[in-house]
Amino acid sequence: MLLEQPEIFNIVASNLNQIDLLNLSLVSYRFHTLSTPILFHSITVDSKYSRFDKEFKRTTYISKKKQILFFFKQDPSKLQLVHEFTVNHLPSEFIDFEKKLCDALPLFINLQVLKLDGLEVYRFNDLLNSITNPGLLQVLNVKLNRLSDFNILNSLNKDPNRSKFKLKSLNIGPISNSPSSSSMTLVDELTLSGYLGNLTDPELTQELRIVKGRRKVQLTDLVNGAAPIDDYLDWIPELVKMKSLTKLSLSDFNMDHLSLCSAYRGNVIADDDKVVDLSQLQFLELDNINEVNSRKEPIDTFLVNLINHNDGFPKLKKLKINVRQALADSIVLFLHHLRPNQLIELSLTMRYNPMKVATIQLELVTAMYIFMIRGQAESLQLLSFEILYEKNLGSSSILLTADEVKSLMSVKYPNLESLRFETKFSHLISMKDQFFGCFPKLQRLWVLNSDSVTRHWGLGNEHPGIFDDWLSIQHLPEQLISGEHRTTADKDGGDSDAIGENQYGKERDDKEINGSGHTNSSLSLKYIKVDKCLFEVKETTIATTSKTEVVPRDTIDEWFNEMTNVTF
């Protein structure tokens, strides 16, 4: 019956890993016919892939150069089955991968998703021209080499019989200076406008992420205010056209007043119908943004104007803010405009600089942030909170005190599954009853900063190997979970959301918010990361005795990092 019903086979295959499917395809010709489309549907190049890590998603992984070349030489009928192609990590010796990929892409006639996060693309235009059906491609993630040829308008294939790109999701960058230019110019920015105009569709594009090349704030920026920054946002007219945008991510920008509020000041964009409307956003990321602001009032910063001009972002569910501000911190004012219990994912980086124009005490600013976080407690499923103390062009991490941790846990977070923050691990151990009562569904915990633990040295001879750092602090997570018990649903379940649609199986998108509380204090923790050392909490049963173990893990850090932070 399994062979006669392909639908049933597909259900069974969805619970098998790559090795099982390969072995099954060797059983008979019929099994080979059924399993081949599944194996070729999604291809991922990852030199760090380990078949023994359950966190890797259900896709066909290729890890070695020889295997990649063999794949590119497959029969065209098999390459036509590829719908998703992803590059996470390339083998270091494969220096001509980009050329091989450009040669093979014309055979991927049904390609819908192309993610090149693990490759610095130099021949970007050749790559675009190699795509046979641009209109079919829906998702494009590309990391550009800083020396890439940006002249897309002149070199893009203009064949009238060739369909146009109509991407639903575009992740591009870093858009940097051209090699012959010492500073950002309007010509460089018109190229970014060209990218958006040629790759996106005003009615179809829903997700956009732009990473700019790092550019230092010049003295002229501070003296002249917004004059040089206006040219820096010349791509705004293309953004104005996107009426279906629900996800927006901007990284490494220098901005004044973030002209997204009213597009350009002056005569560049003056009509009301050309003002950028971001009120429909469900995801907003402002990462490593430098605010160049000549105003004297914190209530007139771009963050406050941004939320005021977009009706308070009524549909926003996921928010990441990491902004370096010249004036007093206005992130709290931004969060104040959101509805209580509106967000399901929140990542905050608080940058405290005692040299700001309007500076208040660090403890008071921290208390304000914690107060705003508590206002989202009932709906949050993911929380990341960091504090950076900036002075003399440098920054250092600040740990939450025991009282601040207690203040954060003064309310219950019934749906929180992932927590990432900075404090001393001993604080959590000393108040672990309150900790587990406050976070009843917590699965992933990351306590940042090397100062959060006390290091013990001299274990190299007694415990040789790669896990010396892990073994020196393993007693800390063991103390945290000691005395806790797990429910039957947690036993042997692994990470229930480990298999998914993102790079390593991230499955948090569009999650329903469960309003019901968790009534018992059972231990739901599955992963604990202390500084840079990740542990998995496992339960083993021998006869009728159950034992909880803390096991070092060193191959899934990227997956864990994604699962504990707001990512595009």
Summary of the structure (lengths in Angstrom):
residues: 568
radius of gyration: 25.2
end to end distance: 41.7
largest distance: 77.6
contacts: 1717
relative contact order: 0.07
helix: 31%
strand: 22%
